[in-house]
């Protein structure tokens, strides 16, 4: 083995001085090296060269109309956003005026009209839809979703029934965003009637044809979570495999959905998965984990920890809803019907079953109230109109109750007539009572 030569020591300097000299030299070298590097910035304060705003011409109008529809990836201040919106509007207008027979350009221009011209915009969207534009159909649904819901006293420009049919037609025409939206609504309700089999069908189509803004992994998680609820063993097996693979790939929400799917057959693993998912997915994983902790599934019962976990996330509608259920029961938390209604009502913004439970609670406990009665009534009427199971009976009971926010006997009697006409003979005696009084 070759021994490296020894470096002769510089005996001319004392050890302390040699150390100072050594570090001084290293520091000087580092300074020179750093100063010689090009300036690099990172983080939100990184200066960027301002990109020149595009100039609209007849040649690039169609391109800009399509390009500016997508959300900008970079930060824009208020003035820049306004200029971008104006440019988008002008580009779509120029493109449409040069190609008035193009249904998609007509839809794009209508979509960019200001709200004051929404009547004109809706007329243009209906015309473009009749020409076969999937985007026009989707924008009709979007108008209803954004502007026409939540208040029965307001006359909608696009009714729920029209929005329902428009969304379905857009999906049939292969519109990617409409396809995934339809799958989600068929699963959770609102605007369209829930239909698990149809939700699975359209979720498959959404995975095959994802929208630009969607996550392929997220769509696979949605599809997997729907397939595992199927009565067909082969579909459930596909769903489990999908959730296993997306869990291994680290897709957000996959662990939670896999745990829910296997909770009955393998509670130990389900609880382990939920424990792992608790931090990255507190809004979704904590509720099923809390249920298992309370029931002692997959491990020792720990109801105190369950309640503590539920009180942790401030913005989880699922956690708020379960806290409401616990207050309603009055076992782990003090019984408080009004606060239970408040919390379950918050969950009802996303959960159909929670919305309908609030309707039933308001009838059962007429002294309780909700903060937005118009919204509660709107979605209860919508569910009854869609003939969701139990929705008509719950709405009738609410209108016949003594609840000051919702008492409406004449309205209840009209609904009873509708229920009987649909074949609900359990309402026959109530209809007779209505006619007698």
C-alpha positions in Angstrom: 0.0 0.0 0.0 1.4 3.4 -1.0 1.6 5.8 2.0 0.7 9.4 1.0 3.5 11.8 1.6 3.3 13.9 4.8 2.6 17.6 4.4 5.4 19.5 6.1 4.1 21.7 9.0 4.8 25.4 8.8 6.7 25.8 12.1 7.1 29.5 11.4 3.6 30.3 12.8 2.1 29.4 16.2 -0.8 26.8 16.1 -3.5 29.4 16.9 -2.2 31.7 14.2 -2.1 28.9 11.7 -5.7 28.0 12.5 -6.8 31.6 11.9 -4.9 31.8 8.7 -6.3 28.5 7.5 -10.0 29.6 8.1 -9.3 33.1 6.7 -8.1 31.5 3.5 -11.1 29.2 3.4 -13.5 32.0 4.0 -11.8 34.2 1.3 -12.1 31.4 -1.2 -15.7 30.9 -0.4 -16.4 34.6 -0.8 -14.7 34.6 -4.2 -16.6 31.5 -5.2 -20.0 32.9 -4.2 -19.4 36.2 -5.8 -18.4 34.5 -9.0 -21.7 32.6 -9.1 -24.7 34.0 -11.1 -27.4 35.5 -8.9 -30.1 33.0 -8.2 -33.4 33.8 -6.5 -36.1 31.4 -5.2 -39.3 31.6 -3.4 -42.3 33.9 -3.8 -40.0 37.0 -3.9 -38.2 35.7 -7.0 -38.0 38.5 -9.5 -39.3 37.4 -12.9 -39.0 39.1 -16.3 -42.4 40.4 -17.1 -43.8 38.6 -20.1 -45.2 40.9 -22.7 -49.0 40.7 -23.0 -50.1 39.2 -26.3 -51.5 41.5 -28.9 -54.9 40.5 -30.3 -55.1 40.0 -34.1 -57.6 38.3 -36.3 -54.9 35.6 -36.8 -54.5 34.7 -33.2 -58.1 35.4 -31.9 -59.2 31.8 -31.8 -56.0 30.7 -30.1 -56.2 33.4 -27.4 -59.9 32.7 -26.8 -59.1 29.1 -26.0 -55.8 29.7 -24.2 -57.0 32.4 -21.9 -59.9 30.3 -20.7 -57.5 28.3 -18.6 -56.5 29.7 -15.2 -53.1 31.5 -15.2 -50.3 29.5 -13.6 -48.5 32.7 -12.4 -49.6 35.2 -9.9 -51.6 38.1 -11.3 -52.6 41.3 -9.4 -56.1 42.8 -9.8 -55.2 45.0 -12.8 -53.5 42.2 -14.6 -56.5 39.9 -14.1 -58.8 42.5 -15.5 -56.6 43.1 -18.6 -56.5 39.3 -19.1 -60.3 39.1 -18.8 -60.8 41.9 -21.2 -58.4 40.4 -23.7 -60.2 37.0 -23.4 -63.5 38.7 -24.0 -62.3 40.6 -27.0 -60.5 37.6 -28.4 -63.6 35.4 -28.2 -65.8 38.2 -29.6 -63.4 38.7 -32.6 -63.2 34.9 -33.2 -67.0 34.4 -33.1 -67.7 37.4 -35.3 -65.3 36.0 -37.9 -66.8 32.5 -37.6 -70.5 33.0 -36.6 -71.5 29.5 -37.6 -69.0 27.9 -35.2 -71.0 26.6 -32.2 -68.0 26.3 -29.8 -66.9 29.9 -30.5 -70.4 31.1 -30.0 -70.4 29.3 -26.6 -67.0 30.8 -25.7 -68.2 34.3 -26.5 -71.4 33.8 -24.6 -69.5 32.5 -21.6 -67.5 35.7 -21.4 -70.4 38.1 -21.5 -70.8 40.1 -18.3 -73.6 39.1 -15.9 -75.7 42.1 -17.0 -76.0 40.4 -20.4 -76.7 36.9 -19.0 -80.1 36.7 -20.7 -78.4 37.2 -24.0 -75.6 34.7 -23.1 -78.1 32.0 -22.1 -80.0 32.5 -25.5 -76.6 32.1 -27.3 -75.7 29.0 -25.3 -79.0 27.3 -26.0 -78.5 28.1 -29.7 -75.0 26.7 -29.7 -76.1 23.7 -27.7 -78.8 23.0 -30.4 -75.9 22.9 -32.9 -74.2 20.2 -30.9 -71.7 22.1 -28.8 -70.8 20.1 -25.6 -69.2 23.3 -24.1 -72.5 25.1 -24.6 -74.4 22.4 -22.8 -71.8 22.4 -20.0 -72.0 26.2 -19.6 -75.8 26.0 -19.3 -75.3 23.7 -16.3 -72.6 25.9 -14.9 -74.8 28.9 -15.0 -77.5 27.1 -13.0 -74.8 25.9 -10.5 -73.3 29.3 -10.1 -76.3 31.7 -10.2 -79.7 29.9 -10.1 -79.7 27.7 -7.0 -80.5 28.3 -3.3 -83.5 30.5 -3.4 -87.0 29.4 -4.5 -88.2 33.0 -4.7 -85.7 33.7 -7.5 -86.8 32.9 -11.0 -83.9 30.9 -12.5 -82.6 31.6 -16.0 -81.6 27.9 -16.2 -83.9 25.6 -14.3 -82.7 22.6 -12.4 -84.3 20.3 -14.9 -82.6 22.1 -17.8 -79.3 22.0 -16.0 -79.7 18.2 -15.3 -80.3 17.5 -19.0 -77.6 19.9 -20.2 -75.0 18.2 -18.0 -76.0 14.8 -19.2 -75.9 15.9 -22.9 -72.5 17.5 -22.5 -71.2 14.3 -21.0 -72.7 12.2 -23.8 -70.9 14.5 -26.3 -67.6 13.7 -24.6 -67.0 17.0 -22.7 -64.3 16.0 -20.1 -65.3 18.3 -17.3 -69.0 17.5 -17.7 -68.2 13.8 -17.5 -66.4 13.9 -14.2 -68.9 16.4 -12.8 -71.8 14.1 -13.7 -70.1 11.1 -12.1 -69.6 13.1 -8.9 -73.2 14.4 -8.7 -74.7 11.0 -9.5 -72.8 9.7 -6.5 -73.5 12.5 -4.0 -76.7 14.2 -5.3 -77.7 17.8 -6.1 -79.2 18.8 -9.4 -79.4 15.2 -10.6 -80.8 12.2 -8.8 -78.3 9.9 -7.2 -77.7 6.7 -9.1 -74.7 4.5 -8.0 -74.5 2.4 -11.2 -74.7 5.5 -13.5 -72.0 7.1 -11.3 -69.7 4.2 -11.9 -70.3 4.3 -15.6 -69.5 8.0 -16.0 -66.5 7.7 -13.7 -65.1 5.1 -16.1 -65.6 7.6 -18.9 -64.0 10.4 -16.9 -60.8 8.3 -16.4 -60.7 7.5 -20.2 -61.1 11.2 -21.1 -59.8 13.4 -18.2 -60.2 17.1 -18.3 -56.9 19.1 -18.5 -57.3 20.5 -15.0 -58.1 17.1 -13.4 -55.7 14.7 -11.7 -55.7 11.2 -13.3 -54.8 9.8 -9.9 -57.7 11.6 -8.3 -60.1 10.3 -11.0 -58.9 6.7 -10.3 -59.5 7.1 -6.6 -63.0 8.3 -7.3 -63.7 5.4 -9.7 -62.2 2.9 -7.2 -64.3 4.2 -4.4 -67.4 3.8 -6.5 -66.5 0.4 -7.8 -66.0 -1.1 -4.3 -69.7 -0.3 -3.5 -70.9 -2.5 -6.4 -72.9 -5.7 -5.8 -70.9 -7.3 -8.6 -67.8 -9.1 -7.1 -65.7 -8.4 -10.2 -66.4 -4.7 -10.0 -65.6 -4.6 -6.3 -62.3 -6.5 -7.0 -61.4 -4.0 -9.7 -62.1 -1.2 -7.3 -60.0 -2.7 -4.5 -57.1 -3.2 -6.9 -57.4 0.4 -8.1 -57.3 1.7 -4.6 -54.4 -0.5 -3.6 -52.4 0.8 -6.6 -53.2 4.4 -6.0 -52.4 4.0 -2.3 -49.0 2.6 -3.2 -48.5 5.5 -5.6 -49.3 8.0 -2.9 -52.4 9.5 -4.5 -54.2 11.8 -2.1 -57.3 10.3 -0.6 -56.5 6.7 -1.8 -55.5 5.4 1.7 -58.8 6.7 3.2 -60.9 5.2 0.5 -59.1 1.9 0.7 -59.5 1.8 4.5 -63.3 2.5 4.2 -63.6 -0.2 1.6 -61.8 -2.9 3.7 -63.0 -1.8 7.1 -65.5 -4.6 7.5 -63.3 -7.4 6.3 -59.9 -6.2 7.7 -60.5 -3.7 10.4 -56.9 -3.9 11.7 -55.4 -2.8 8.4 -58.1 -0.3 7.8 -57.3 1.4 11.1 -53.6 1.4 10.3 -54.3 3.0 7.0 -56.4 5.7 8.6 -53.8 6.4 11.2 -51.2 6.9 8.4 -53.6 9.1 6.4 -54.6 11.2 9.3 -52.0 13.9 8.9 -52.0 14.3 5.1 -55.8 13.9 4.9 -57.3 15.1 8.2 -60.5 16.2 6.7 -61.3 12.8 5.2 -59.5 10.3 7.4 -60.4 11.5 10.9 -64.1 10.7 10.7 -63.8 7.0 9.8 -60.9 6.7 12.2 -62.9 8.3 15.0 -65.8 5.9 14.3 -63.4 2.9 14.7 -61.9 4.4 17.9 -65.3 4.8 19.4 -66.5 1.3 18.4 -63.2 -0.4 19.2 -62.8 -1.7 15.6 -59.4 -2.9 14.6 -57.9 -2.1 18.0 -58.7 -0.9 21.5 -61.6 1.6 22.0 -60.5 5.1 22.7 -63.5 7.4 22.6 -61.7 10.3 24.2 -59.1 10.4 21.5 -61.8 10.1 18.9 -63.5 13.3 20.2 -60.1 15.1 20.4 -59.4 14.2 16.8 -62.8 15.4 15.6 -62.3 18.8 17.4 -58.9 19.2 15.7 -59.5 20.3 12.1 -61.4 23.6 11.9 -62.5 23.4 8.3 -63.5 19.7 8.0 -67.2 19.5 7.2 -67.1 15.7 7.8 -65.7 16.2 11.3 -68.3 18.9 12.1 -71.0 16.6 11.0 -69.8 13.7 13.2 -69.5 16.1 16.2 -73.1 17.0 15.5 -74.1 13.3 15.6 -72.3 12.9 18.9 -74.1 15.9 20.4 -77.4 14.5 19.2 -76.7 11.2 20.9 -75.5 13.0 24.1 -73.2 10.2 25.2 -69.6 11.4 24.5 -70.6 15.0 24.3 -73.4 17.0 26.2 -76.7 16.7 24.3 -77.4 19.9 22.5 -80.0 19.7 19.7 -79.6 23.2 18.3 -75.8 22.9 18.1 -76.1 19.4 16.6 -78.4 20.9 13.9 -75.9 23.7 13.3 -73.0 21.2 12.8 -74.9 18.7 10.7 -76.1 21.6 8.6 -72.5 22.6 7.9 -71.9 19.0 6.7 -75.0 19.3 4.5 -73.2 21.6 2.1 -71.5 18.5 0.8 -73.5 15.6 2.1 -77.0 14.8 0.8 -77.8 12.5 3.8 -76.8 15.3 6.2 -79.1 17.8 4.4 -82.0 15.4 4.7 -81.3 14.7 8.4 -81.4 18.4 9.1 -84.9 18.6 7.5 -86.1 15.8 9.7 -84.6 17.3 12.8 -86.2 20.6 12.2 -89.6 18.9 12.0 -88.9 16.8 15.0 -87.6 19.6 17.1 -89.5 22.7 15.9 -87.8 25.0 18.3 -84.5 24.6 16.4 -83.5 26.9 13.5 -81.0 27.1 10.7 -79.0 30.2 9.7 -80.0 30.0 6.0 -83.6 28.7 5.8 -84.0 29.6 2.1 -81.1 27.3 1.2 -82.4 24.5 3.4 -85.8 24.7 1.8 -84.4 24.9 -1.7 -82.4 21.7 -1.4 -85.3 19.9 0.4 -87.6 20.8 -2.5 -85.0 19.8 -5.1 -84.6 16.4 -3.4 -88.4 15.9 -3.4 -88.6 17.0 -7.0 -86.0 14.4 -7.9 -88.0 11.8 -6.0 -85.0 10.9 -3.8 -86.0 8.2 -1.3 -87.7 9.7 1.8 -87.3 13.3 0.6 -91.0 14.1 -0.1 -92.1 12.7 3.2 -89.4 14.7 5.1 -90.4 17.9 3.4 -94.1 17.4 4.0 -93.4 16.7 7.7 -91.4 19.9 7.9 -94.1 22.0 6.4 -96.7 20.5 8.6 -94.5 21.0 11.7 -94.7 23.9 14.2 -91.2 25.1 13.1 -91.6 28.9 12.6 -89.1 29.0 9.8 -90.9 26.4 7.6 -94.5 25.9 8.7 -96.6 25.9 5.5 -99.8 23.8 5.6 -101.1 24.8 2.2 -97.7 24.0 0.7 -97.6 20.6 2.5 -101.1 19.8 1.1 -99.9 20.5 -2.5 -96.9 18.2 -1.9 -99.2 15.5 -0.5 -101.3 15.7 -3.7 -98.1 15.2 -5.7 -97.0 12.2 -3.6 -100.4 10.5 -4.0 -100.3 11.1 -7.8 -96.9 9.3 -7.8 -98.5 6.3 -6.2 -97.7 6.9 -2.5 -100.8 5.5 -0.8 -99.4 6.2 2.6 -100.3 9.9 2.0 -103.9 9.1 1.1 -105.3 9.8 4.6 -103.3 13.1 4.8 -104.7 14.1 1.5 -108.2 13.5 2.8 -107.4 15.6 5.9 -106.1 18.4 3.7 -109.3 18.4 1.7 -111.5 18.3 4.8 -109.8 21.4 6.2 
